[in-house]
Each structure stands twice: as structure tokens, then as C-alpha cells.
Amino acid sequence: MKKTILYSLLVSVIVLSTAAKIESNECDVRILKNELLQNLKPDFKYDSSNTSRFILESKMQGTEIEIPLYSTEKYRLLFNTKNLPVDVDIKIYNKRVGNKNRKLLYSSAEEKTEDKIFTYEPVNQNKIYVDYILPGIEEKDVTGCIVFLLGYKVG
């Protein structure tokens, strides 16, 4: 009887500690998005958002997202990287990866911020391509996310 109670207690502790670890690495999109919404005011209105989730690996990794825009509108792109345990390089291009005429329009490496929120306002673009480049890490089971928010100019 004592062994059964002891094993049950041990299993419970393992499950609870694993759940606590998973929850601490979870991305609370609502909080990260609300921080970005404050950076739209007063001139921009919310248009859309995107969340990219990552499981960090030992090798460098990246992903690209395409963002269609109206060339007649003014936009503000905001990125919240607070939930990433590493510094990400956000690069914005005019063409997709592999295009020989691709030009770099923005790199977050040039914009050092302590709050891990990055801002870019494109000029006369129909489409832009956002690349997230994450360095490799040696730790296992490390997760994180980037919340992207798009706003358009009012008036």
C-alpha cells in the first residue's frame, strides 16, 4: 500500500513539473499582441496578425512569410519577440527567397531594442517577404514564438 502511494506521488510530481515547464515556455499570444496594439496608436488601425511558433534546434533555422500590401496604403509592421530565448534576426525583402533580384529592405539587427519589439513601415510595396532567422542553441525542448501585427494608416 505504501509503495502504491509513493509511486502515485512520484508520478504526480513528474507530471506536474513537466506541465509547469511546458506552460512556462508557452506563448501567450494575447499579451504579446496587446503590447503591439499600443504601438499602432494613434495613427494606425489594426489589420491582421500572425504568430510563428518555433522549437529551437542546435542548427540555425528560419522561415519566410509573404505579406500582400496595397501600394497606395501606408502600413506599420510590428514584431514582438519577447517569447524567444534567443535574438532573432528579422529580415524583410521585396522578393521571395531564391529570386536573384531580391533586395533587403529591413533588418532587425540594425535596430537594437531592449523591449524586443521591432517596427518597420514599408514604402510603395505590393508584397513583402519577412524572414525569421534564429541561431542554433544547445539546449533541448526550448520553444518560443514571434507575434507579428500589421496596421494601416487611418485617413
Sequence and secondary structure as in RCSB ss.txt:
>XXXX:A:sequence
MKKTILYSLLVSVIVLSTAAKIESNECDVRILKNELLQNLKPDFKYDSSNTSRFILESKMQGTEIEIPLYSTEKY
RLLFNTKNLPVDVDIKIYNKRVGNKNRKLLYSSAEEKTEDKIFTYEPVNQNKIYVDYILPGIEEKDVTGCIVFLL
GYKVG
>XXXX:A:secstr
 HHHHHHHHHHHHHHHHHHHHHHHH   HHHHHHHHHHTTTTTEEEEEEEEEEEE  SS EEEEEEEE  TTS E
EEEEE TT SS  EEEEESS TT TT  EEEEGGG   SS EEEE   S SEEEEEEEE   SSSS EEEEEEEE
EEE  
